[in-house]
Each structure stands twice: as C-alpha cells, then as structure tokens.
Amino acid sequence: MRSTRDIRLAVVGAGMRGQAYAAEAAELPGVEVVAVAERNPTTLARFAGLFPDAQVFDDWRDLAALPRLADAVIVALPDEYHRDASVAFAEAGYDILLEKPIATSPEDCDDIENAAKTNGVSITVCHVLRYTAYTKTLRRLLDAGAIGQVMQIEHLEPIGHLHFAHSFVRGNWARSVTSHSLLLAKSCHDIDWLLHIMGRPVQRVTSFGSLGHFRPESRPSGASERCVTCAVESSCAFSAVRFYRSGLNNPGSAEEYNALVMAGEVTPEAIDRALETGPWGRCAYLCDNDVVDHQTVQLEFSDGRLASFSLSAFTEGSNRKTRLFGTAGQITGDGRMISVYDFRTLETTVYDTDELGFDAAAGHGGGDRQLVETFVAALRDDAPGQLSTSITESMASHRVVFAAEQARRTGTVVSLAPADA
C-alpha cells in the first residue's frame, strides 16, 4: 500500500520556477511548504503571501545551517549557485529537487553528484519534459514497435523571438560567464529528452552555432539605447515597449508572466519604470549578451543511430517539433499531438495527449505537475528509483551538453567515454 505520510518542503529560490514547483506541491494532500529562502525582498514577499505559514530566510545559507526543517528542499536558485546550495543541503540531509541545469561546469556537477552519494540523499533534476503525457505516450508507442527501430531523430526547440530577447538578450541568461551556454541554460532539457527517447548513450557529438543577429552592427538605423526613447521602436520586431505593455491586457499569458519578471508587478507604472531604468528596457542590439542565437547539435549514439537538435531565436515561439524515423514508420510530434505513419499499412494514426488541458508554456504541458507528484510519491515511499531524472541519470545528458559546447568552440567532433569507464 502506498504511504500517505505528510511531506514537508523547503524552497530555496522563490522566483518563477521555485514558486511554480511549490504551488504544484501545495495542491497535493499532506504536503506543506514550511520554509523559503530568497534574497530579493519583492520576490520573497510575493512567495510569503502565497505561503503565509512558511518560515522565511533572506539567505539560503541560514536555512542550510539549521537542523533539518523539512523532508526535502526545492533548489531553484540562479544557476551559478546550484553547486554550493546543493552540496550544503545534501550535507544537511535533505533530499533535493534541483532545477535544471545541475550546475554551470562539469566539475560542479560532479561535486553535486558526489555529495548526494556521500550523504545518502536523493537529488532529482527537473527535466520536466520526461514527465509529460506526451513523452509517456511516445515512449509507449516506441516500446510497442509502432515504427520499428528508431534510426534517426530531428528535434527543434523554437525558442521564439520575444522569449529569446527577454531571457537571453536582455535577461538573466544572456551572459555565458554566469549561465554558461545557451545549450545548457535552455536546452539541456532537449538533450536529456533525446537520450531518454533513444535509450542509449551518445558516443560522438559535434555542434555549430553563433551569435549572428543580436549585435550592435545589426541595430536598425536611428535606434537608441532604450526602446522608450527610440525613433524606430514601433517598427522593431524586438520592441520592449510593445512586448511588456502587452502583458497588461493578457492575464495568464506569457506576456503577463514576462512583464511580472521584468517589473516585479504588472501595473502600468511598474512596467514603465522598468522600461526606463531596468535591463529589460534596453535595445536588443546594444546589450551585453554573448550567448548564441542559433545552434545545431549532431549526436551519434553507441550503436550508430543519429539525432539532430536545433535551437533558434528566430521562430514564432511555438512548442518543440520532432520527427522520428524508424525502420517501419515515421512519427511526427509537437508536444501534444503524435502522428504515426506506418510503412506496412500506409496509414496514419493520430494521438492527442491533452489530458489536463494542454499549455506548452505554462507548466510544460503538464510536466511540472507530474514531476512534483512523482517526487512527492517517491519521498513518501522512500523510493527515489521511481524518478527517471536522478542526478546520475541527468549527469549523462549534461556530459553530452558540455561536450557539444566543447565541439562548437573548437570546431571538432568530441568522443564521449562510456559512463562506466
């Protein structure tokens, strides 16, 4: 019989991801958010308003230094703090739900994995794409031989021009010195998903990509340093004024979400103030960004099967697109719909995986909820093996990401050693 014991959670990093996981957890019976650590006063106040009974800390180190207050901690700090916080909470005896990426360097990732093993705790990485109804349905079809053996995959992450400008030009993941690479910050999800679908290790990887457009030399003639003073703002595809002010009239939308991130609150006064003085009001061609805006990664698996992954800023911002080519058919998917073409019957079967109300942007198509539900169930049963994104499992895909970036920077093909080597 499944355990029903109560679960107490702490949250470290109360931004959008930490708040999202906490909200999903709090909806489960017998789960209580008992502590939160967040250095931004506005963000902390917003979180505390949702969880008024939680003990609050303005520094995660103060929480980690106390005797253990909860069964597990959700670590959703900025990427560069993942290593120190994860090691500290592992040493304090917490099981950990860790937002991706694991950390920003291979050495820091190794430290986190070693801390989990040394202290006998579980660390689960938030590769939420594995937990969606779409992915589970796709895996069932593949395991049943719907298209024979998968020989090749084409996978696209269409980041979207406005999302890219928000997060990777003006925002928190624009600089490789703090967030490492775009591939790690945004698309370690996708590399992990490809390994999960193929079910075998990668033996060689290469990659190409660059910062091709969001540079000073691409600036439109007449553009100024800020959109609010720009003579050509109204005709610019990356107008911060148009993008963030649209959040005022679109409740529940990605525009409102991004306006909240940039302004702290979605009011005309807060948005205008942020446009005039904050980083999100800058011209998209005059920022300090240096991460790539388009990239491809080529993967060769251990048995010679192939996968091609592309990410791009220059898209409409729709959900991921995938084609899987097998010996007996082809699958085309978009995160919700799965279309199976059978070579033997020449017929196409379509599956709609919309179980909970599909929204690819909010909750990753149900992945956030399923991840948190599985994590809580594993805590109750003391059975971390129920989770497919353990620190060791996720380390395999992170190693591929780091190798891909090495290949991109050096113009080489990088071979990966077997995991047990």
C-alpha positions as CSV (number, residue, x, y, z in Angstrom):
1,M,0.0,0.0,0.0
2,R,1.3,3.5,-0.9
3,S,2.4,5.6,2.0
4,T,0.3,8.6,2.9
5,R,2.8,10.3,5.4
6,D,2.9,14.0,5.4
7,I,5.7,15.7,3.5
8,R,7.4,19.0,4.5
9,L,9.2,21.0,1.8
10,A,11.5,24.0,1.9
11,V,12.1,26.2,-1.2
12,V,15.4,27.9,-2.0
13,G,15.0,30.5,-4.7
14,A,11.4,31.8,-4.7
15,G,11.4,33.1,-8.3
16,M,9.1,31.8,-11.0
17,R,10.4,28.2,-11.1
18,G,10.6,27.8,-7.3
19,Q,7.1,29.3,-7.0
20,A,5.7,27.0,-9.7
21,Y,7.0,23.8,-8.1
22,A,5.9,24.9,-4.7
23,A,2.4,25.7,-6.0
24,E,2.1,22.3,-7.6
25,A,3.3,20.6,-4.4
26,A,0.9,22.5,-2.1
27,E,-2.0,21.2,-4.1
28,L,-1.2,17.7,-3.1
29,P,-2.8,16.2,0.0
30,G,-0.5,16.1,3.0
31,V,2.2,18.4,1.6
32,E,3.2,21.6,3.4
33,V,5.7,24.3,2.3
34,V,7.4,25.1,5.7
35,A,10.4,27.3,4.7
36,V,11.6,29.6,1.9
37,A,14.9,31.4,1.3
38,E,15.0,34.3,-1.2
39,R,17.3,37.3,-1.3
40,N,15.0,39.5,-3.4
41,P,12.6,41.3,-1.0
42,T,9.8,41.7,-3.6
43,T,10.0,38.1,-4.7
44,L,10.1,36.9,-1.1
45,A,7.1,38.9,-0.2
46,R,5.1,37.6,-3.1
47,F,6.0,34.0,-2.2
48,A,5.2,34.6,1.5
49,G,1.8,35.9,0.5
50,L,1.1,32.6,-1.1
51,F,2.5,30.5,1.8
52,P,2.0,32.7,4.9
53,D,2.9,29.9,7.3
54,A,6.3,29.3,5.8
55,Q,9.4,30.3,7.8
56,V,11.3,32.9,5.7
57,F,15.0,33.5,5.2
58,D,16.8,36.1,3.1
59,D,19.8,33.8,2.6
60,W,19.7,30.1,1.8
61,R,22.9,29.6,3.9
62,D,21.0,30.5,7.1
63,L,18.4,27.8,6.3
64,A,21.1,25.2,5.5
65,A,22.9,25.9,8.7
66,L,19.9,25.0,10.9
67,P,18.9,21.4,11.9
68,R,16.8,20.0,9.1
69,L,13.4,21.6,8.9
70,A,11.9,19.6,6.0
71,D,12.0,16.2,4.2
72,A,13.2,17.8,1.1
73,V,14.3,21.1,-0.4
74,I,13.5,22.6,-3.9
75,V,16.6,24.3,-5.2
76,A,15.6,26.9,-7.8
77,L,18.3,29.5,-7.3
78,P,20.2,31.2,-10.2
79,D,22.3,28.6,-12.0
80,E,25.6,29.8,-10.6
81,Y,24.5,29.0,-7.0
82,H,23.4,25.4,-7.7
83,R,26.6,23.8,-6.7
84,D,27.1,25.4,-3.3
85,A,23.5,25.2,-2.3
86,S,23.0,21.6,-3.4
87,V,26.2,20.4,-1.6
88,A,25.2,22.2,1.6
89,F,21.7,20.8,1.7
90,A,22.9,17.3,0.8
91,E,25.3,17.5,3.7
92,A,22.4,18.7,5.9
93,G,20.5,15.5,5.0
94,Y,17.9,16.9,2.6
95,D,16.5,15.1,-0.4
96,I,16.6,17.7,-3.2
97,L,14.5,18.6,-6.2
98,L,17.0,20.6,-8.3
99,E,16.0,22.9,-11.1
100,K,18.0,22.4,-14.3
101,P,20.8,22.8,-15.2
102,I,22.5,20.8,-12.5
103,A,25.3,23.4,-12.4
104,T,27.3,25.5,-14.8
105,S,30.5,23.4,-15.1
106,P,31.3,19.7,-15.3
107,E,33.3,19.9,-12.0
108,D,30.4,21.5,-10.1
109,C,28.1,18.8,-11.4
110,D,30.4,16.1,-10.2
111,D,30.6,17.8,-6.8
112,I,26.8,17.7,-6.5
113,E,26.6,14.0,-7.6
114,N,29.3,13.1,-5.1
115,A,27.6,15.0,-2.3
116,A,24.4,13.0,-2.9
117,K,26.3,9.7,-2.8
118,T,28.4,10.6,0.2
119,N,25.4,11.8,2.3
120,G,22.9,9.1,1.2
121,V,20.3,11.6,-0.2
122,S,18.5,11.7,-3.5
123,I,18.8,14.5,-6.0
124,T,16.2,14.7,-8.7
125,V,16.8,17.1,-11.6
126,C,13.8,19.0,-13.0
127,H,13.9,17.6,-16.6
128,V,10.1,18.0,-16.7
129,L,9.8,17.0,-20.4
130,R,10.3,13.4,-19.4
131,Y,7.1,13.5,-17.2
132,T,4.6,14.8,-19.7
133,A,1.7,12.7,-21.0
134,Y,3.1,13.4,-24.5
135,T,6.5,11.8,-23.7
136,K,5.0,8.9,-21.8
137,T,2.7,8.1,-24.8
138,L,5.5,8.5,-27.2
139,R,7.7,6.0,-25.3
140,R,4.8,3.5,-25.1
141,L,4.4,3.7,-28.9
142,L,8.1,3.2,-29.5
143,D,8.3,0.3,-27.0
144,A,5.4,-1.3,-28.8
145,G,7.3,-1.1,-32.1
146,A,4.9,1.4,-33.7
147,I,7.7,2.4,-36.2
148,G,10.1,-0.4,-35.7
149,Q,13.6,0.6,-34.6
150,V,14.2,4.3,-34.3
151,M,17.2,5.1,-36.6
152,Q,17.2,8.9,-36.6
153,I,15.5,11.9,-34.8
154,E,15.2,15.5,-35.8
155,H,14.3,17.8,-32.9
156,L,13.7,21.5,-32.9
157,E,13.4,23.9,-29.9
158,P,11.8,27.1,-31.4
159,I,12.6,29.4,-28.5
160,G,10.7,32.3,-30.0
161,H,11.9,35.8,-30.9
162,L,10.3,37.5,-28.0
163,H,11.2,34.9,-25.4
164,F,14.8,34.9,-26.6
165,A,15.1,38.7,-26.4
166,H,13.5,38.6,-22.9
167,S,15.7,35.8,-21.4
168,F,18.8,35.5,-23.5
169,V,19.5,39.1,-24.7
170,R,18.2,41.4,-22.0
171,G,17.7,38.9,-19.2
172,N,19.3,36.6,-16.7
173,W,20.8,34.1,-19.2
174,A,22.4,36.5,-21.7
175,R,25.9,36.1,-20.4
176,S,27.9,32.9,-20.6
177,V,30.1,34.0,-17.7
178,T,27.1,33.4,-15.3
179,S,24.8,31.0,-17.2
180,H,27.4,29.1,-19.2
181,S,26.0,28.3,-22.7
182,L,22.5,28.7,-24.2
183,L,22.5,25.0,-24.8
184,L,23.0,24.3,-21.1
185,A,20.7,27.1,-19.8
186,K,17.8,26.5,-22.2
187,S,18.1,23.2,-23.9
188,C,19.8,20.7,-21.6
189,H,16.1,19.7,-21.4
190,D,16.1,18.7,-25.0
191,I,19.4,16.8,-25.0
192,D,18.2,14.9,-21.9
193,W,14.9,14.1,-23.7
194,L,16.7,12.8,-26.8
195,L,18.8,10.4,-24.6
196,H,15.6,9.3,-22.8
197,I,13.8,8.6,-26.1
198,M,16.8,6.8,-27.7
199,G,17.5,4.8,-24.5
200,R,21.2,4.5,-25.2
201,P,24.4,6.6,-24.6
202,V,25.9,9.1,-27.0
203,Q,29.4,8.2,-28.3
204,R,30.2,11.2,-30.5
205,V,28.9,14.8,-30.8
206,T,29.6,17.9,-32.8
207,S,27.9,21.3,-32.9
208,F,27.7,24.6,-34.8
209,G,26.3,27.9,-33.7
210,S,27.0,31.6,-33.1
211,L,25.6,34.9,-32.1
212,G,24.5,36.0,-35.5
213,H,22.0,38.8,-35.1
214,F,21.7,40.4,-31.6
215,R,24.8,42.5,-32.1
216,P,25.5,46.3,-32.4
217,E,26.1,46.1,-36.2
218,S,22.6,44.7,-36.7
219,R,21.0,47.7,-35.0
220,P,18.4,49.5,-37.2
221,S,19.4,52.9,-38.3
222,G,18.2,55.5,-35.9
223,A,17.9,53.1,-32.9
224,S,18.7,54.5,-29.4
225,E,19.9,52.7,-26.3
226,R,16.4,52.3,-24.9
227,C,13.1,51.4,-26.6
228,V,11.2,54.2,-24.8
229,T,13.4,56.8,-26.5
230,C,13.8,55.1,-29.8
231,A,12.6,56.7,-33.0
232,V,12.2,53.3,-34.8
233,E,10.7,51.4,-31.8
234,S,7.3,51.0,-33.4
235,S,8.7,49.1,-36.4
236,C,11.2,46.9,-34.5
237,A,10.4,43.2,-34.1
238,F,12.1,43.3,-30.6
239,S,10.3,46.4,-29.1
240,A,10.4,46.1,-25.3
241,V,7.6,48.7,-25.1
242,R,5.2,46.7,-27.2
243,F,6.1,43.4,-25.6
244,Y,5.9,44.2,-21.9
245,R,3.0,46.6,-22.1
246,S,1.0,43.9,-23.8
247,G,1.2,42.0,-20.5
248,L,-1.3,44.4,-19.0
249,N,-4.1,43.2,-21.2
250,N,-3.4,39.5,-21.4
251,P,-3.9,37.9,-18.0
252,G,-2.5,34.4,-17.6
253,S,-0.4,34.8,-20.8
254,A,3.4,34.6,-21.4
255,E,3.3,38.4,-21.9
256,E,2.0,38.9,-18.4
257,Y,4.5,36.4,-17.0
258,N,7.4,38.2,-18.6
259,A,6.1,41.6,-17.5
260,L,6.0,40.3,-13.9
261,V,9.6,39.1,-14.2
262,M,10.9,42.4,-15.6
263,A,8.8,44.8,-13.4
264,G,8.1,42.9,-10.2
265,E,4.4,43.7,-10.6
266,V,2.1,44.1,-13.6
267,T,1.0,47.7,-13.4
268,P,1.5,50.5,-16.0
269,E,3.7,52.4,-13.5
270,A,5.9,49.5,-12.7
271,I,6.3,48.4,-16.3
272,D,7.1,52.0,-17.5
273,R,9.6,52.4,-14.7
274,A,11.4,49.2,-15.6
275,L,11.4,50.1,-19.3
276,E,13.1,53.4,-18.4
277,T,15.7,52.2,-16.0
278,G,15.9,48.3,-15.9
279,P,17.8,45.9,-18.1
280,W,14.7,44.7,-20.0
281,G,14.2,48.2,-21.5
282,R,17.5,48.2,-23.4
283,C,17.8,48.0,-27.2
284,A,18.1,44.3,-28.1
285,Y,21.1,45.2,-30.2
286,L,23.0,47.1,-27.5
287,C,23.0,44.7,-24.6
288,D,25.9,42.8,-23.0
289,N,24.7,39.4,-24.3
290,D,27.2,36.9,-25.8
291,V,25.3,33.5,-26.0
292,V,24.5,32.1,-29.4
293,D,21.1,32.8,-31.0
294,H,21.1,29.8,-33.3
295,Q,22.7,26.4,-32.9
296,T,22.7,22.8,-34.2
297,V,23.9,19.7,-32.4
298,Q,24.6,16.4,-34.1
299,L,24.6,13.2,-31.9
300,E,25.8,9.7,-32.8
301,F,24.6,7.1,-30.3
302,S,26.5,4.0,-29.3
303,D,25.0,1.8,-32.0
304,G,25.3,4.3,-34.8
305,R,21.8,5.8,-34.6
306,L,21.6,9.6,-35.0
307,A,19.9,12.6,-33.7
308,S,19.9,16.2,-34.8
309,F,18.9,19.0,-32.5
310,S,18.4,22.7,-33.4
311,L,17.6,25.7,-31.3
312,S,16.7,29.1,-32.7
313,A,15.7,32.5,-31.6
314,F,14.2,33.2,-35.0
315,T,10.9,31.4,-34.6
316,E,7.3,32.2,-33.7
317,G,7.7,30.6,-30.2
318,S,5.6,27.5,-30.6
319,N,6.2,24.2,-28.9
320,R,9.0,21.8,-29.7
321,K,8.8,19.9,-33.0
322,T,10.1,16.4,-33.5
323,R,10.3,13.8,-36.3
324,L,11.4,10.2,-35.5
325,F,12.4,8.0,-38.4
326,G,12.1,4.2,-37.9
327,T,12.5,1.0,-39.8
328,A,8.7,0.6,-40.0
329,G,7.3,4.1,-39.9
330,Q,7.7,7.7,-39.0
331,I,6.4,9.8,-36.1
332,T,5.8,13.5,-36.1
333,G,5.1,15.3,-32.8
334,D,4.7,18.7,-31.4
335,G,4.5,18.2,-27.6
336,R,0.8,17.4,-27.7
337,M,-0.2,15.6,-31.0
338,I,1.6,12.5,-32.2
339,S,1.1,11.4,-35.7
340,V,2.2,7.8,-36.6
341,Y,2.7,6.8,-40.2
342,D,3.0,3.0,-40.7
343,F,5.1,1.8,-43.7
344,R,3.3,-1.5,-43.6
345,T,-0.3,-0.3,-43.8
346,L,0.4,3.2,-45.4
347,E,-2.0,4.5,-42.7
348,T,-1.6,7.4,-40.3
349,T,-2.9,7.3,-36.7
350,V,-3.1,10.5,-34.6
351,Y,-2.9,10.6,-30.8
352,D,-4.0,13.7,-28.8
353,T,-2.2,13.6,-25.4
354,D,-4.1,16.5,-24.0
355,E,-5.0,15.0,-20.6
356,L,-5.1,18.0,-18.3
357,G,-5.6,20.9,-20.7
358,F,-2.5,21.5,-22.8
359,D,-0.4,24.6,-22.4
360,A,3.2,24.2,-23.5
361,A,4.3,27.5,-22.0
362,A,2.6,27.2,-18.6
363,G,3.7,24.1,-16.7
364,H,5.5,22.5,-19.6
365,G,2.4,20.7,-20.9
366,G,1.7,19.1,-17.5
367,G,5.3,18.1,-16.9
368,D,5.7,20.3,-13.8
369,R,2.7,18.7,-12.1
370,Q,3.7,15.2,-13.0
371,L,7.3,15.8,-11.8
372,V,6.2,17.1,-8.5
373,E,3.6,14.4,-7.9
374,T,6.2,11.7,-8.7
375,F,8.8,13.4,-6.4
376,V,6.4,13.6,-3.5
377,A,5.3,9.9,-4.0
378,A,9.0,8.8,-4.1
379,L,9.6,10.7,-0.8
380,R,6.6,9.0,0.8
381,D,7.7,5.6,-0.3
382,D,11.4,6.2,0.3
383,A,11.9,5.1,-3.3
384,P,13.9,7.5,-5.4
385,G,14.1,4.9,-8.1
386,Q,10.6,5.9,-9.1
387,L,12.1,9.0,-10.7
388,S,13.7,8.9,-14.1
389,T,15.7,12.0,-13.6
390,S,18.1,11.1,-10.8
391,I,21.3,13.1,-10.5
392,T,23.2,10.1,-12.1
393,E,20.8,9.8,-15.0
394,S,20.8,13.5,-15.6
395,M,24.6,13.7,-15.4
396,A,24.8,11.6,-18.6
397,S,22.9,14.2,-20.6
398,H,24.8,17.1,-19.0
399,R,28.1,15.5,-20.1
400,V,26.7,15.5,-23.7
401,V,25.8,19.2,-23.4
402,F,29.3,20.1,-22.1
403,A,30.9,18.0,-24.9
404,A,28.7,19.7,-27.5
405,E,29.8,23.1,-26.4
406,Q,33.4,22.0,-26.5
407,A,32.8,20.8,-30.1
408,R,31.2,24.1,-31.0
409,R,34.0,26.2,-29.6
410,T,36.8,24.1,-31.1
411,G,35.2,23.1,-34.4
412,T,35.8,19.4,-33.6
413,V,34.0,16.1,-33.1
414,V,34.1,15.1,-29.5
415,S,34.1,11.4,-28.4
416,L,32.5,10.6,-25.0
417,A,33.8,7.8,-22.8
418,P,31.4,5.1,-21.7
419,A,29.7,6.1,-18.4
420,D,31.4,3.2,-16.6
421,A,34.9,4.0,-17.9
